[in-house]
């Protein structure tokens, strides 16, 4: 007797090939989407993770061998240093918006406390038994591209200790992208925490003329977060899918106002003059605010206008000689020329050290990227700063006359008129072994 196949079995038999085809196709599509998203994720994360050092990687082939700016290091060691710098990225920080994430490696380290360690780093918080110096600035002060012990603050501590015989404590609070407004807020944060330095040094110029809109770099990200409201989580989840994220970036996004604010002008020269004037006015106001705080708390402020490769430097000696500075930061050169005019007319103020042209006659490579200093340049800048704070006011009588910071070129780089004893500067700051903090007003906690 022959049994006829049931209708049910016949139906499954008919759809089974279609099901297998659909399942295989569906799995392949899912795998393809996963692979595409992984690729887009890897590519899109690179510029956000490694900026501002990313510009060095995009600057093309070096004009001269990198070994010229890394003397004493093998090619492999220099490559390792640059790779470690490459891995730095930012995290959220109260009020100042962001800072470098804690990081540990052979050459580049970042303390969880918010500063980059230097050679013979003092403990935190600093003791009141020895002079304390805070150094604020951007990625050039932090020392992108050089080792922990080759930064400006590291050399400065060595020089001050050598000349004065004190155990001066220097802390490197340089942070990528920071400009004068963020540095002022950072100093205020530290003071609110009860840590008041004896000297506060602010190294600026480049970032103020880069962040011309006067807001921190990642402001647009925070604005997007706040604008999304209650649906932020769902919307952000979709926006973070790498393919969607790359599509949105490709189709364009609102300008952040980084280079010149929201105004539109057909007169480029007028726009440049207006922008530069606004930046320099903001810088001077930050100086005044810092000085008012410093006066009340007996802190010695020093404002340093830093050198940049785009101003009075022979680019034939630059590692990246063909870098387009006008495209990367269009207000940098005109801003420096305007600042030079203000300085020459005495309109910037006191407690100011002009170092923009110290490289003018130095026929050697002084930069490890289009913007960041070599170890030699960091030491040159540190010597000028040391000379300014040691030789000014009552420091002259306290320093060892047999030792000197010995700058490369002293003439024309600013007579720093630091406060006198009759105001808030204490006599004998660098005296050997003296307790210097007895007369300082207490910070209300």
Secondary structure, 3 states (H helix, E strand, C coil): CCCCCCHHHHHHHHHHHHHHHHHHHHHHHHHHHHHHHHHHHHHHHHHHHHCCCHHHHCCCCCCCCHHHHCCCCCHHHHHHHHHHHHCCCEEEECCCEEEECCECCCCCCECCCCCECCCCCCCCCCCCCCCEEEEEECHHHHCCCCCHHHCHHHHHHHHHHHHHCCCCEEEEEECCCCCHHHHHHHHHHHHHCCCCCCEEEEEECHHHHHCCCCCCCCHHHHHHHHHHHHHHHHHHHHHCCHHHHHHHHHHCCCCCCCCCCCCCCCCHHHHHHHHHHHHHHHHHHHHHHHHHHHHHHCCEEEEEECCCCCCCCCHHHCCCCCCCHHHHCCCHHHHHHHHHHHHHCCCCCCCEEECCCCCCCCCCCCECCCCCECHHHHHHHHHHHHHHHHHCCCHHHHCCCCCCCCCCCCCCCCCCCCCCCCCCCCCCCCCCCCCCCCCCCCCCC
